[in-house]
Structures are given as C-alpha cells and as structure tokens.
C-alpha cells in the first residue's frame, strides 16, 4: 500500500455575500496559504450555495473574477478587448424558497493570470424572457467556495 502526499495541496477561499451588494463580492487571499505572486496558480469554483427568500424566476448566473483575464473580439468594431471570462454558469432555482446547493465534483481550473491579493467576483444574469411579467429578486445571499493551488514555482 502506498500513500500519495500532495506537494502543493489545494487551498480554499470562501466568499459569503449577497447578490444585491457588490461590496460583498471580495475577499483577500490568505498569505499563509502561499504567495500567489510567485508561481503558476490555478483557481476553480468548487461549490455555490444560496438562499431564496422570495420566489422569482429561474435565472442563469454568470460568474467571473478579477484574477482570470482574457480577450474577446468586440462585435461592433472587430477589435480585441480585455475581458474577464465566465469561469462558471449556475442555474439559480429561484422559483423555490429556501437553501440551494450546487457542487462541482471536478472544478474547471483556470490560470490566475491577473494576480491580485484579493479575489473579486462579478455576477451577471442571463435569463430567457418570460411570457408573463414576474418580479425579479436579486436579494439572494450566497456562499461561493473556490479551490486554488500552485501548479509550479
């Protein structure tokens, strides 16, 4: 029997906030988990839980963050521009009150190519137009758990 010991174990950062308060979408990386300014670090969303206090319509939540950047072609001008690509999309079941939990068994990891000492999330909604008017509720408390690790120094 052999035991496998990770040289660079997975680190965890958790952000608790509310989709209605963008000031709650930021948290500093712990310096005790490693120096994210040295080496090649990867990050992925492991789980996302949320609480619906008032029912609304189902929505798709796009999740991006400041430490992963990319480029895209602007449809209007054909020029490339900086963007923070979505690292995850989550179907929010907002037509049921209570707590919901989404776990990603194997998170998709992205290279942290825009290093910062703080992880800042950005959420945007995508939804299909409803046939009847339904009130939209963004007052949704959440907890996002990210795994990150150093691939090499």
C-alpha positions in Angstrom: 0.0 0.0 0.0 1.3 3.4 -0.9 0.4 6.9 0.3 0.3 9.8 -2.0 1.3 13.1 -0.5 0.5 16.3 -2.4 3.4 18.7 -2.8 1.1 21.6 -3.5 -2.2 20.9 -1.7 -5.5 22.5 -2.6 -6.2 25.8 -0.8 -9.7 27.1 -0.2 -11.2 30.6 -0.3 -14.8 31.3 0.6 -16.8 34.4 -0.2 -20.1 35.0 1.6 -22.2 37.8 0.4 -25.4 38.9 -1.3 -26.1 39.3 -5.0 -27.7 42.7 -4.2 -24.5 44.1 -2.6 -21.4 44.1 -4.9 -19.3 45.3 -2.0 -19.7 41.7 -0.5 -18.1 40.0 -3.5 -14.5 40.4 -2.5 -12.1 38.6 -0.1 -8.4 38.7 0.4 -6.3 35.6 -0.2 -4.6 34.3 3.0 -0.9 34.8 2.8 -0.5 31.6 5.0 -1.8 29.6 2.1 1.1 30.6 -0.1 2.5 33.5 -2.2 0.1 33.8 -5.1 2.5 36.3 -6.7 5.1 33.6 -7.3 4.5 30.5 -9.4 1.6 29.4 -11.6 -1.6 29.4 -9.7 -5.0 27.9 -10.8 -8.4 28.6 -9.4 -11.8 26.9 -9.8 -15.3 27.2 -8.3 -15.9 24.1 -6.1 -19.4 24.9 -4.8 -22.1 27.6 -4.7 -24.9 27.7 -2.2 -27.6 30.3 -1.9 -30.8 31.2 -0.1 -34.0 32.3 -1.8 -36.3 34.3 0.5 -38.7 35.5 -2.2 -39.6 33.4 -5.3 -38.9 34.8 -8.7 -38.0 33.2 -12.0 -35.2 30.8 -12.7 -32.0 32.6 -13.8 -28.6 31.7 -15.1 -25.9 33.3 -13.1 -22.6 34.0 -14.9 -19.6 34.1 -12.6 -16.3 35.8 -13.4 -13.4 37.0 -11.3 -10.6 39.6 -11.4 -7.7 37.0 -11.3 -8.7 35.4 -14.6 -8.5 37.6 -17.6 -8.8 37.0 -21.3 -9.5 38.8 -24.6 -12.5 38.8 -26.9 -13.4 40.5 -30.2 -15.8 43.4 -29.9 -18.7 42.7 -32.2 -19.1 46.3 -33.1 -15.6 47.2 -34.0 -13.7 43.8 -34.7 -11.0 44.9 -32.2 -9.9 42.7 -29.4 -10.6 43.9 -25.9 -9.8 42.8 -22.3 -12.5 40.7 -20.6 -12.9 38.6 -17.5 -14.4 35.4 -19.0 -17.0 33.4 -17.1 -15.4 30.7 -15.0 -18.8 29.2 -14.3 -22.5 29.4 -15.0 -25.1 28.4 -12.4 -28.8 27.8 -12.8 -30.4 29.5 -9.9 -33.7 27.8 -8.9 -35.4 31.0 -7.8 -38.9 29.7 -8.0 -38.4 27.7 -4.8 -37.8 29.4 -1.4 -35.1 28.1 0.8 -31.5 27.0 0.5 -30.0 25.5 -2.6 -26.6 23.9 -3.1 -24.6 23.3 -6.3 -21.3 21.3 -6.1 -18.8 20.9 -8.9 -17.3 17.4 -8.3 -14.3 18.2 -10.6 -14.0 22.0 -10.8 -12.7 23.5 -14.0 -9.5 25.3 -13.1 -8.3 28.5 -14.8 -4.8 30.0 -14.7 -4.7 33.0 -12.4 -3.1 35.4 -15.0 -4.1 38.7 -13.4 -2.8 38.2 -9.9 -4.2 40.3 -7.1 -4.1 39.9 -3.3 -7.9 40.0 -3.3 -10.4 37.7 -5.1 -13.2 39.8 -6.5 -16.2 38.2 -8.1 -18.5 39.6 -10.7 -22.0 38.2 -11.3 -24.2 38.9 -14.3 -27.6 37.3 -15.1 -28.8 35.7 -18.2 -32.4 34.7 -18.4 -35.0 33.9 -21.1 -37.7 36.5 -21.5 -40.7 35.3 -19.5 -44.2 35.1 -21.2 -45.7 37.0 -18.2 -44.2 39.6 -16.0 -42.6 38.1 -12.9 -40.8 40.2 -10.3 -37.0 39.9 -10.3 -35.3 39.3 -6.9 -31.6 39.9 -6.5 -31.8 39.8 -2.7 -30.1 36.4 -2.7 -27.5 35.5 0.0 -24.7 33.2 -1.2 -21.6 31.3 -0.3 -19.0 30.6 -3.1 -16.2 28.2 -2.3 -13.1 28.3 -4.6 -10.2 25.8 -4.7 -6.8 27.1 -5.8 -3.4 25.7 -6.0 0.1 26.3 -7.2 1.0 24.3 -10.3 4.7 25.1 -10.2 7.1 27.7 -8.7 
